[in-house]
């Protein structure tokens, strides 16, 4: 009985939410994992990770000995889908693991997972605005850097607008922020797709979905996690505004004057995440590789007690 109890306790060590830092990923991405019931006959889990990047329920997950294994059928390479095998051990309070895809050794990744931190800041109305920070000066890309190592700056300024080239790498602000309000003015072409990453971890989607029903991938959604209450999108080519507040894990998104979510709890990373240190300040990220987008204003107002 004592040995059985110890085994159950060890299995339960896998339960919870984990931030997974990858070794050698060219885009600097991080993943997110949630495990429930690892000590039971039918464990469950959710995962955010490449390829794809959306949050998915894990279709196959099991504990074998002292290792957790989970699997996806995805397009990891040409001719997909292939079967991706993720495995992790619990070592000194962390998850140490890897992804392997048979026949695709270059897709493999190693990772180390740390438990998602408890963040106690809440949007209780007592936060005071500091001095606004203009992240775009209307002249050049000062204050921004490419997120992908080895890539040049694929964004430029034309007639006072910040624009991305086709297939541009994402860019991040050199300044980092914790609790803040963000005001952004943007526009896109028909069926374009972009996003704004908050603290380099949580994407508020930019997407041409004018006239569609609200969705997890729609304009103003917390990408693949929380759909907007309403569709407040304007037509392609029209200027739109975001007013976003992030305090702790509580997110408020206002699009074109309409509240899409109010103090919504952010459970964890989205696909744009590049920084696993979730309890620390992070940059603002602009997504560039999904479609053309233009910004004419990006202002962050830090919030403090």
N, C-alpha and C positions, 0 to 999 in steps of 0.2 A: 504493500500500500504506500509506503513512504517513497519508493522509487517511482511509482505511478504518479503520485502527487508532484514529485519533482519534475517529471517529464511534462506534465500538464502546465506547470508553472513556466518551464523553459519555452514551451510552445507559445504560451500567451505573451512572451516577450516580443513576438512579432506584431502583436496587435497595436493599432494606432495609426497615426499619420506620419509620413516620412518624407523628408526632402532629400532627393538623391543628386549628389554632385557627380558629374561624369568625368572620366579621365580621357583627355585627348579629343573632345568633341570640337570640331573647327568653329562652330557657331557659339561655343560657350554655353550651351543649353544645360538646364537642370530639369530633372523629372520629379514627379510627385506620386506617392503611393499611399493608399489606405488599406489596411488589413483588419478584418473583423473575424473573430471566431477561429483563430489559427489552431486552437487546441481542440476544436470540434471535428466531427466527421465531414462537415461541409463548410469550410471557410469561405469567406467572400472578400472581394476587394475591388477597388477602383484605381485607375492608373491614368496619369498624364505623361506621355512620352512619345518620342519619335519611333517610327514615322507616323504622320497624321497629327498628333498633338492634341486632339480633343480628349475630353475626359470620358473614359469608357469603363463600364463594368468589366471586370476580368472574367472571361468565359471559362477559364480552367485554372484552378489554383489548388495546391495541395502541399502538405508538409510531409517530407520524406526524411526520416531520421531527424537530424538537427538542421535541415535546410528547407527553406521555403522555395517552391517552384511555381511559376505561372507562365502561361502560354497565350500567344495571339497568332492568328492567321492574318497577315498583313502584307502589303507590298514593300518589303524590305529592299528589294532589288528588281532588276529586269525579269520579266516573265512571272511576276508574283501573281497571287499571294504565296508567301512562304511561311513556315511555322517558326516563330521566334520563341526562344526558350530563355526565360529570365530565372535566375536563381540567386539566393542570398542566404548568408549565415548571420546569426546574431553574435557579434563579437565586441566585448567591452562597451556595451550600450549602443553600438552602431550596427547598421546593416552593411555587410561587405558582400558585394555580388557582381554579377556580370550578365550581359546579353550575348547569346550565341545564336546564329542562324546558319544551319547546315548549308555548306556550299558557298557561303558569303562571308569569308573571314574578315573582310574590310568593314563589315557592318557591326561587328562585335564591339562591345563597350564594357568597361569596368566601371563600377560606381561604388560610392560610399554614402550611406544614408544616415542622417541624423534626425532625431525626432523633431517634428514641427513644434516650434516654441509656443508657449502660452503668451499671448499679447494682451495686456490688461487695459490699454488705452481704449476709451469709448467716446462716442460722439454725444457728449452730455451737455453741450451748449456753453461750456466754460473755456473753450479754446479761443485764444486771441490771435488775430491776424498780425503777422509781421510785415516787413517791407516786401512788396511784390518783386519777383525776379522775372525779367523778360528773357526767356530762353531763345527767342529769335529776334535779332536786331534789324531785320528787314534789308540787310546788306550782304551778308555772307553766312557761312556755316560755323562761325566762331562759337565755341561752347559745345560743339557736338563732335563725336568721334564714331568711326565705324565699329560695329559690334563684332564683325568677323575678322579674325586675324589674317593679315596678308592682303586684305582687300582695300582698295582706295575709297575715297569719298564719292559715292554714287549719287549724291544729292547736290543741288545747286540752287542759286537764287536768281530769279528772273523777274524783272519788273516788280520787285519787292515781295515776291512769293517764294517760299521754300518748296522745291519740287524734287521728286525722285525720278531717276532714269529707269528704264525698263529693267526689271530684274535686280534693282538696287538692293544692296545689303541694308539691314536695319541699322539705325544710328541711335546712340544714347547720349544723353546730356552728360557733360563732365561734372556738373554739380549733382549732388545727391540730396534727397529729401526724405523726411519721415512723415509727419502729419502735415497735410496741406490741402489747399484748394487749387484746382487747375482750371484755367479758362483757355479754350482753344477754338480758333475759327478756321474752318477747313472746307474744302469742296473736292468732289471726285467726279470722274466720268461714269458713263453708264456701265453698270455691273462691275465697277471697281471694288477693291477690297484692301483695307489697311487696318491699322489699329494703333492705339496708344498704350504703352506699357507703363504701369504705375509701380514705382520702386524697382523697375526692371523685372517685375514678377507677375503682375496681374494685368491682362489685356482687356481694355474696353474696345470693343470691335467698332470698326468703321466699315460700312458696307452699303452698297446701293440696294436697298430693299423697299424702295418707295412703293406704297400700296399693298405690300405683303403683310401677312399676319406676323406678329412678334415671334421671334425664335431665338434659340440659344446661339445662333450664328448671326443674328441680325444687328443692325446699326444700334450701338449703345448697349449691347449685351455684354455681360461679363463672360468673355468668350467660352462657350461650351459648358458654362456652369449655371448662369442665371439669365433668363430671358427678360427683356424689358416688359414693363406692364402694358405699354402701348407702343405702337409704331409712330414715332414723331419725325420720321425722315422726310426731308424735302427732295425735290426732283434732282437728278444729276445735273451738275453745272451750277447749282445754287449754293450760296454760302450757308454754312450751318455752324452752330455753336455747341460746344460741350462746356458744362460747368460741373466739375467733378470734385467731390470731397472725399478724402480718404483719411480716416482717423483710426489707428489700430487696425483692426480687421473690418471695420464698418465702412461701407462704400455707398455714397449717394451719387447718382448720375442724372443730370438734367440735360436733355437734348432739345435745342430750339425752344427753351422755356417750359418744356413738359418733363415732369419727374418720371424717370423710367424705373428707378429703384431708390429706396430711402433707407439708409443705415443697414443695408444688406450685409450680412456677415460673409466675408470671403473665407472659404474653407482652406484654400491653398492655391498653388501655382496654376497658371495656364501655360499654353504652349510657348509663349514668348519669354518665359522666365530664363534668366541668365545668372541669377545670384541666389545661392542657397541660404545665405545668412538672413533669414526672414525677419529676424527681430532687429535689424539694423536699417539705416537709411539706404535708399537706392536711387538710381537715376530714372529719368523719363525716357522712354524708348519710342521711336517711331518706326513702324513696320513699312518696309520699302519693296519687298520682293513679290507682293501679290497683285499689285495694280497701281495705276497712277493716282497720286493724291497731291494736293497743294495746301499749304498752311500760310496764313497771313498773320497769325498771332498765336503765341504760346506763352502764357503767363502762369507762373506758380507763386502762390502766396503761402509761405510757411505758417503753420499754426503752432502755438506754444501756450503753456499755462501762464 
